[in-house]
Structure formats: structure tokens, C-alpha cells
Amino acid sequence: MGVRARVDGSAIVVGNRRMIPRAASVPIADNLEAQGKTLLFVERDGELAGMLAAADTLRPEVPAALAAVRALGVRRIELLTGDNERTAAALAEKIGVQYRANLLPEDKIRIVKEYQAQGHVVVMVGDGVNDAPALAQADVGIAMGAAGADVAIEAAHVALMREDWTLVPEVFSIARRTMRVVKMNLAFTTLYNVIGLSLAALGILLPILAAAAQSLPDLGILGNSARLLRQH
């Protein structure tokens, strides 16, 4: 992760420890990372010139949203991040999840594939360019649409229009309600057709009435599906 540029004739590099190895000799860097900060180092003509420290602010609704997701039956929640080990550990401890740090985009997609190979259904939530490959690979990719990168939104299956983590369990609830309605519609249609065909085969239901009766299941399906429009 980094940027290279030439400014006023000087070669400027901005990146993490991997891109600027001499940054490992800065004593204060370890202290800042222990506080959960992500560091970017600035190098000018091969010499370390400065350091930028940024901290992720945990959104207040995240703990409640994760609790709601767990209540819906999600068995494992894991933080996948490109941040360093200490920063990831500090954030993961706040929200009570496991984590993997120092990940590149190809690492995230590899982890998603590993879970899928074990037979798990994987839901990936992300908003950055680095998340896009994993969002596309996941069984369900959810992009934070309000603040997410365009490529992440394009790669995801679901785009949330607000940067609000309470929408994540809401997506799960809507999906479950939708699948219940779909299964009810399939069961109703199957039962209706079996009964109708049986009556027609026994001569109890006249052919012209049987043909007319074929439109009735459509009305029932539309009425049942319309229940999804109600907000819970």
C-alpha cells in the first residue's frame, strides 16, 4: 500500500512499513500502533521525512448490529483488514471478534474461498477498493454504499445506501422473510396444481373451468408476496 510521486524534483513515497522498510527503526511508531493507530510513512529522496497516524473510530451502532447478526444465526464473524497486527487487535477487541491483519486484496479473496471450500455460506461486508475482489467472490457481498468506493459497490450483490451498520442485520431479516414467502408460494402452487390436475383427471373439474382456474394461483402469489412491502 503506497503512493509514489515526484514533487519539486524530489522523489516522494508515502506508504506503510512494507513499502518503506526503514520505518521499522522509528521508536514512536510502535507506541502509536499499540494505541490502535494506522501509520503511513513519508519518504523524500530515500530519507524518512515524516509519519502520519490515523485511528479508526468505532461507530456506536456496530456492537448492537453484530449482536443482532449473531442472534439471526451467524456463527462466525471475522475482521479482515490490511492494517497492522496491533491496530487490528485493538479494534477487534472492542467489538469482540476474531481478526486477520496485514491482508492484501488477494489474501481476503483467498480467505473467502477457504470458508466456501469448507461448505460455509460467506457474507462479506466492505467499502474499499481492496474489498472488491472478496465482495465479488463471497456468496453475498454487501457494500457500504454511502461511503464505499465505486468498484466495491459494483462488485457487491447488495449496496447499502446509508453508512449504518444496523442495516446489515436488516438485510438478513429481509432475505429470510423473502425466502419464507418464496417457499410458501412454491408450496401453494404445487398443492394447487396437484389438486386441480387430480380433479380434472377424475372428470370432476371441467376442462374449461380447469383452464380458467390456472389464473387463480397467480393472484394468491401476488397477494402473499405483497406482504413483503410491509415494513417490520
N, C-alpha and C positions, 0 to 999 in steps of 0.2 A: 504494500500500500504506500503510494507516494506520488510526488509530482516533481518533475524536473523542468527548469526554465532558465533562461539567460536574461538577467536584468542589469542594465548599465554595464554590459561587458563581463559581468560576473556570473559564474555557474551556480545556480541556486537549486538546492534539493530539499524538499520537505517530505519527511516520511517517518516510519516507525523504526524500531530497533533493527528489524530485519534489513531495512534499506540503508540504514546508517549505523553500521556496527560500532563505530567509535562512541556512540551514545551510551554504550554499556558502562563507560567509565565515569559517568556523571552520578555522584553520590545522591543528590537530592531526588533523582528520578525514582529510585527505589522507594523513598518515603512517599512520594506523590502517588505511585502505583498502589502502595499499601493502603492509601486512603480511597481507592476505587476510581482513580482518575486515569483517563486515556491520554497517552503522551504522543506528541508529534515533535520531531526534532528538525531544526533548520540548519542546513549546512551551506556555507558560502566558500566557493573555491577550495573545497576539500577540508575546510575547517569548521568545526561546530560553532555556530553563531547564536543559537537560541533554542528555546524549548517552549512548546505550547501544551498546556494541561487543560483537559476538558472533563467534566464529570456528567454522567447520565443522571438525570433526575427521574426518580421513580414516580410514575403517575399515580395519584392517590387511589384510582379505581382498580388498579391492577390486582392487588391481593384478593379483593372481593370477586373479580372476574375469574381469576384462576380457581377460587373455591367453588364458584358456580359451575365451571367446566368440569371439575372433579366430581361434583355432585351429579352431573349428567352421565358419568360413567367413564370418563377419560382416565386411563390407568397410568399413564406416564407423561410427564411434562418435562421438557429439557430445553435449556438455554443454549443456543448455538451462536457464537459470536466471534468476530475477528479481533476483539480486544484481548489484551494480555491476561495472563492467568490471575493476577491479583485483582484486576478490575472486574473480571468475570465472577470471581469468587465473592467479592463484596456485594455485587448486585444479586447473585443467585441466593446468597444467604438471606437477603432482605425479603425475597419472595418465596423462599423455601422450595427451590427446585434444584435438580442436578444441572451441570453445565459442562460445556466443552469450549475451550478458548483457543485463540491464535488460529482460527479457521479461515481458510481461503474459500472462494465460491465452490471450487471442486471438492473441498472437504465436506461442505454442507450437503452437496448433492450425493456424495458417497454415503454419508450417514443416513440420509433418507432411503437410499437404495438398500442399505443394510437392514433397516427396520422392515421394509417391504419384503425382502427376501425371507424374513422370519415370519411372514404371514400377517404383519400388522397393517392396519389402515392408518396412514400417516396424514396428519393435518399440519401444514406449515404456515406460520404467520410471520410476515416480514414486510419491509417497506423500502429496502435499499437495492441498489444495483447488484450488490453481492448476494442478495437473497433470491434474485430472479431465477437462476437455474434450479434451485431447490424448490421454489414455488411451483415451477412447471413440472418437476418430477413427482412432487407429492400427490397423493390421491386427491387431496383438496388443498389448494393453495389460497390463502387469504391475505390480501394486500391491504395495508392501511392506506386507503385511497387519498385521504386529505393531505397527508404529508409524504406519501410514498413517491418513489421515482417512477417515471412513466413506464420504464421497462419492467419494473416489478408488477405494476398494475396490469400490463399486457400479458405477463406470464401467468398471473394468478387466475384461479377459477372464480373467486369471489373478491370484489373490491368494496371495502367499507368506505362510506362517504364521509365519515367523521373519525377523527383520531381518538376513538373512545373504546377502551378495551371491554366495556360492558356489552358492546355489540358482538363480541366473539361468542360468548355463551348464547346470545340471542340467535346467532346464525345456526348453532347446533340445534336449538329448540325449533326453529322454523324448519330445518331439514327433517327433524324427526316427525313433526306434525305433517309435513308434506308426504313423507313415506307412509305414514299411517293412512292418510287419505288415499294414496295410490293403491295400497294393498286392499283397502275397503272397496274401492272402485273395481279392482280386478275380481275380487271375490263375488261382489254383487253381479257383475256382468256374467261371470262364469255360471253362477247359480241360476240366473235369469234365463240364459240361453239353454242350459240343460233342461230346465222345466219346460220352456217353450218348445224345444225340439221334441221332447217326450210327448207333450200333449198333441203336437202336430202329427207325430208318427202314429199315435193311437187314434187319430181322427177326431179327437175331442175339439181341437182348435182348427178352424177352417183356414186354408192357405192364405186367403186374402186378409184374415184377421192376424195371422202369424206375421205376414209382411208388414202390416201396419204396426204391430206390436214391437217391431225392431227399433223404432224410434224412441220408445219409452225409456230404455236404459240410458240413452244419451242425456235425457232430461234429468234422470236421477244422478248421473255422474256429474253433470254441471252443477246441480244443487248441492251435492256433497262437497265438490271442490270449492265452491264459493265460500265455504266455511273458513278457508284459509285467509280470506280477506279481512276477517275479524282480527283485531289486534288483541293479544293476550297481555 
